[in-house]
Amino acid sequence: MAIPNQLPNTEVVLLEVEILLTIIFVGAWGGFVSYFIGKEKAQQSDAHKSITNCLKQVVISCFTSFLLSALAIEKGFSFNMVLLAAGLGGVFAAPILKILGDKIKKYINDASPRE
């Protein structure tokens, strides 16, 4: 399955629904993995709070995996590499977002005029 990202018009990249759903599913799976890895560190007794935290982690992981897979598509990677980027984005969502946030802060601080 190929991802057509080399179109004459570079304004829009259209993804098939199956590819998009696969990317989201892989990111959600990465979120579950990340939650269970973190759950070993901090045990929670309340089931409702545990489920809420798991769903929060899945949503954050889906967002990060979508960002990484969009970057992979933009770079022209194969479908397997896009799925790998989505999975890694799902599992390592928190560190990736922290690094991205630090880079954006640095960019804004460097771009702001000095007095």
C-alpha atoms as an extended CHARMM CRD file, in Angstrom:
* protein
*
       115  EXT
         1         1  MET       CA              0.0000000000        0.0000000000        0.0000000000  PROA      1               0.0000000000
         2         2  ALA       CA              1.5490000000        3.2780000000       -1.0740000000  PROA      2               0.0000000000
         3         3  ILE       CA              0.9220000000        6.6700000000        0.3980000000  PROA      3               0.0000000000
         4         4  PRO       CA              0.6060000000        9.2140000000       -2.4080000000  PROA      4               0.0000000000
         5         5  ASN       CA              2.3420000000       12.2800000000       -1.0490000000  PROA      5               0.0000000000
         6         6  GLN       CA              4.1730000000       13.4010000000       -4.1720000000  PROA      6               0.0000000000
         7         7  LEU       CA              1.3580000000       15.2580000000       -5.9060000000  PROA      7               0.0000000000
         8         8  PRO       CA              1.9060000000       18.1390000000       -8.3320000000  PROA      8               0.0000000000
         9         9  ASN       CA              0.0760000000       20.3930000000       -5.8810000000  PROA      9               0.0000000000
        10        10  THR       CA              1.8540000000       20.2050000000       -2.5260000000  PROA      10              0.0000000000
        11        11  GLU       CA             -0.8810000000       22.0930000000       -0.6900000000  PROA      11              0.0000000000
        12        12  VAL       CA             -2.9350000000       19.0300000000        0.2850000000  PROA      12              0.0000000000
        13        13  VAL       CA             -2.1040000000       15.3930000000        0.9910000000  PROA      13              0.0000000000
        14        14  LEU       CA             -5.1260000000       13.1180000000        0.8890000000  PROA      14              0.0000000000
        15        15  LEU       CA             -5.0370000000        9.9050000000        2.8900000000  PROA      15              0.0000000000
        16        16  GLU       CA             -7.2320000000        6.9020000000        2.3840000000  PROA      16              0.0000000000
        17        17  VAL       CA             -9.5770000000        6.2300000000        5.2820000000  PROA      17              0.0000000000
        18        18  GLU       CA             -7.9850000000        2.8270000000        5.8970000000  PROA      18              0.0000000000
        19        19  ILE       CA             -4.5310000000        4.3820000000        6.2570000000  PROA      19              0.0000000000
        20        20  LEU       CA             -5.8150000000        7.0630000000        8.6180000000  PROA      20              0.0000000000
        21        21  LEU       CA             -7.6690000000        4.5340000000       10.7670000000  PROA      21              0.0000000000
        22        22  THR       CA             -4.6100000000        2.2800000000       10.8670000000  PROA      22              0.0000000000
        23        23  ILE       CA             -2.4310000000        5.1810000000       12.0160000000  PROA      23              0.0000000000
        24        24  ILE       CA             -4.9430000000        6.1000000000       14.7310000000  PROA      24              0.0000000000
        25        25  PHE       CA             -5.2680000000        2.4620000000       15.8470000000  PROA      25              0.0000000000
        26        26  VAL       CA             -1.4930000000        2.0100000000       16.0750000000  PROA      26              0.0000000000
        27        27  GLY       CA             -1.2400000000        5.2590000000       18.0650000000  PROA      27              0.0000000000
        28        28  ALA       CA             -4.0200000000        4.1370000000       20.4110000000  PROA      28              0.0000000000
        29        29  TRP       CA             -2.2840000000        0.7920000000       20.9080000000  PROA      29              0.0000000000
        30        30  GLY       CA              0.9070000000        2.6970000000       21.7180000000  PROA      30              0.0000000000
        31        31  GLY       CA             -1.1000000000        4.6940000000       24.2600000000  PROA      31              0.0000000000
        32        32  PHE       CA             -2.2600000000        1.5090000000       25.9680000000  PROA      32              0.0000000000
        33        33  VAL       CA              1.3060000000        0.2280000000       26.0530000000  PROA      33              0.0000000000
        34        34  SER       CA              2.5410000000        3.5270000000       27.4690000000  PROA      34              0.0000000000
        35        35  TYR       CA             -0.2030000000        3.5150000000       30.1050000000  PROA      35              0.0000000000
        36        36  PHE       CA              0.5840000000       -0.0280000000       31.2310000000  PROA      36              0.0000000000
        37        37  ILE       CA              4.3050000000        0.7230000000       31.3840000000  PROA      37              0.0000000000
        38        38  GLY       CA              3.5750000000        3.7680000000       33.5590000000  PROA      38              0.0000000000
        39        39  LYS       CA              1.0090000000        1.8900000000       35.6470000000  PROA      39              0.0000000000
        40        40  GLU       CA              3.7270000000       -0.3740000000       37.0100000000  PROA      40              0.0000000000
        41        41  LYS       CA              5.4080000000        2.7010000000       38.4780000000  PROA      41              0.0000000000
        42        42  ALA       CA              2.3070000000        4.1580000000       40.1460000000  PROA      42              0.0000000000
        43        43  GLN       CA             -0.4660000000        1.8510000000       41.3040000000  PROA      43              0.0000000000
        44        44  GLN       CA             -3.9880000000        3.2980000000       41.4160000000  PROA      44              0.0000000000
        45        45  SER       CA             -6.7480000000        1.7750000000       43.4870000000  PROA      45              0.0000000000
        46        46  ASP       CA             -9.7430000000        3.6570000000       42.0390000000  PROA      46              0.0000000000
        47        47  ALA       CA            -11.0330000000        1.9430000000       38.8750000000  PROA      47              0.0000000000
        48        48  HSD       CA            -12.7860000000        5.0530000000       37.5300000000  PROA      48              0.0000000000
        49        49  LYS       CA             -9.6680000000        7.1690000000       37.8830000000  PROA      49              0.0000000000
        50        50  SER       CA             -7.5700000000        4.4260000000       36.3010000000  PROA      50              0.0000000000
        51        51  ILE       CA             -9.8490000000        4.1830000000       33.2550000000  PROA      51              0.0000000000
        52        52  THR       CA             -9.9310000000        7.9800000000       32.9140000000  PROA      52              0.0000000000
        53        53  ASN       CA             -6.1470000000        8.1830000000       33.0030000000  PROA      53              0.0000000000
        54        54  CYS       CA             -5.8860000000        5.3770000000       30.4500000000  PROA      54              0.0000000000
        55        55  LEU       CA             -8.2610000000        7.1690000000       28.0570000000  PROA      55              0.0000000000
        56        56  LYS       CA             -6.3320000000       10.4230000000       28.5040000000  PROA      56              0.0000000000
        57        57  GLN       CA             -3.1130000000        8.6300000000       27.6130000000  PROA      57              0.0000000000
        58        58  VAL       CA             -4.7190000000        7.0670000000       24.5410000000  PROA      58              0.0000000000
        59        59  VAL       CA             -5.9770000000       10.4500000000       23.2680000000  PROA      59              0.0000000000
        60        60  ILE       CA             -2.5870000000       12.0920000000       23.7850000000  PROA      60              0.0000000000
        61        61  SER       CA             -0.8580000000        9.1520000000       22.1040000000  PROA      61              0.0000000000
        62        62  CYS       CA             -3.1990000000        9.2850000000       19.1060000000  PROA      62              0.0000000000
        63        63  PHE       CA             -2.4160000000       12.9890000000       18.6670000000  PROA      63              0.0000000000
        64        64  THR       CA              1.3390000000       12.4590000000       18.8870000000  PROA      64              0.0000000000
        65        65  SER       CA              1.2720000000        9.4420000000       16.5940000000  PROA      65              0.0000000000
        66        66  PHE       CA             -0.6870000000       11.4560000000       14.0400000000  PROA      66              0.0000000000
        67        67  LEU       CA              1.9260000000       14.2280000000       14.2040000000  PROA      67              0.0000000000
        68        68  LEU       CA              4.8260000000       11.8100000000       13.7260000000  PROA      68              0.0000000000
        69        69  SER       CA              3.1020000000        9.9200000000       10.9360000000  PROA      69              0.0000000000
        70        70  ALA       CA              2.3520000000       13.2220000000        9.1670000000  PROA      70              0.0000000000
        71        71  LEU       CA              6.0640000000       14.0470000000        9.3520000000  PROA      71              0.0000000000
        72        72  ALA       CA              6.9170000000       10.5900000000        8.0040000000  PROA      72              0.0000000000
        73        73  ILE       CA              4.4860000000       11.0100000000        5.1150000000  PROA      73              0.0000000000
        74        74  GLU       CA              5.9200000000       14.4520000000        4.3700000000  PROA      74              0.0000000000
        75        75  LYS       CA              9.4350000000       12.9610000000        4.2310000000  PROA      75              0.0000000000
        76        76  GLY       CA              8.2310000000       10.3300000000        1.7330000000  PROA      76              0.0000000000
        77        77  PHE       CA              8.6760000000        7.2680000000        3.9430000000  PROA      77              0.0000000000
        78        78  SER       CA              7.0910000000        3.9300000000        3.0910000000  PROA      78              0.0000000000
        79        79  PHE       CA              3.8350000000        2.7770000000        4.6650000000  PROA      79              0.0000000000
        80        80  ASN       CA              5.6730000000        0.4960000000        7.0990000000  PROA      80              0.0000000000
        81        81  MET       CA              7.8630000000        3.3600000000        8.2830000000  PROA      81              0.0000000000
        82        82  VAL       CA              4.7790000000        5.5590000000        8.7210000000  PROA      82              0.0000000000
        83        83  LEU       CA              3.2340000000        2.8680000000       10.9290000000  PROA      83              0.0000000000
        84        84  LEU       CA              6.4880000000        2.5820000000       12.8690000000  PROA      84              0.0000000000
        85        85  ALA       CA              6.4690000000        6.3550000000       13.4320000000  PROA      85              0.0000000000
        86        86  ALA       CA              2.8330000000        6.1710000000       14.5620000000  PROA      86              0.0000000000
        87        87  GLY       CA              3.6230000000        3.3890000000       17.0290000000  PROA      87              0.0000000000
        88        88  LEU       CA              6.6390000000        5.1770000000       18.4510000000  PROA      88              0.0000000000
        89        89  GLY       CA              4.5950000000        8.3640000000       18.7040000000  PROA      89              0.0000000000
        90        90  GLY       CA              1.9830000000        6.4730000000       20.6670000000  PROA      90              0.0000000000
        91        91  VAL       CA              4.3730000000        4.8680000000       23.1210000000  PROA      91              0.0000000000
        92        92  PHE       CA              6.6580000000        7.8740000000       23.6340000000  PROA      92              0.0000000000
        93        93  ALA       CA              4.0050000000       10.6020000000       23.4910000000  PROA      93              0.0000000000
        94        94  ALA       CA              5.0030000000       12.4610000000       26.6600000000  PROA      94              0.0000000000
        95        95  PRO       CA              8.7470000000       12.7690000000       25.9260000000  PROA      95              0.0000000000
        96        96  ILE       CA              8.0750000000       13.7170000000       22.2930000000  PROA      96              0.0000000000
        97        97  LEU       CA              5.6210000000       16.4530000000       23.2710000000  PROA      97              0.0000000000
        98        98  LYS       CA              8.0500000000       17.7320000000       25.9150000000  PROA      98              0.0000000000
        99        99  ILE       CA             10.8860000000       17.9650000000       23.3660000000  PROA      99              0.0000000000
       100       100  LEU       CA              8.5770000000       19.6180000000       20.8370000000  PROA      100             0.0000000000
       101       101  GLY       CA              7.3650000000       22.1020000000       23.4530000000  PROA      101             0.0000000000
       102       102  ASP       CA             10.9490000000       22.9860000000       24.4070000000  PROA      102             0.0000000000
       103       103  LYS       CA             11.8580000000       23.5600000000       20.7510000000  PROA      103             0.0000000000
       104       104  ILE       CA              8.8220000000       25.7940000000       20.2230000000  PROA      104             0.0000000000
       105       105  LYS       CA              9.6310000000       27.7920000000       23.3770000000  PROA      105             0.0000000000
       106       106  LYS       CA             13.2140000000       28.2350000000       22.2100000000  PROA      106             0.0000000000
       107       107  TYR       CA             12.0470000000       29.3260000000       18.7510000000  PROA      107             0.0000000000
       108       108  ILE       CA              9.6080000000       31.8610000000       20.2210000000  PROA      108             0.0000000000
       109       109  ASN       CA             12.1930000000       33.2280000000       22.6300000000  PROA      109             0.0000000000
       110       110  ASP       CA             14.7610000000       33.5820000000       19.8360000000  PROA      110             0.0000000000
       111       111  ALA       CA             12.2390000000       35.2220000000       17.4990000000  PROA      111             0.0000000000
       112       112  SER       CA             10.9140000000       37.7450000000       20.0170000000  PROA      112             0.0000000000
       113       113  PRO       CA             12.4880000000       41.2080000000       19.8250000000  PROA      113             0.0000000000
       114       114  ARG       CA             14.9390000000       42.0860000000       22.5810000000  PROA      114             0.0000000000
       115       115  GLU       CA             14.6730000000       45.3940000000       24.3830000000  PROA      115             0.0000000000
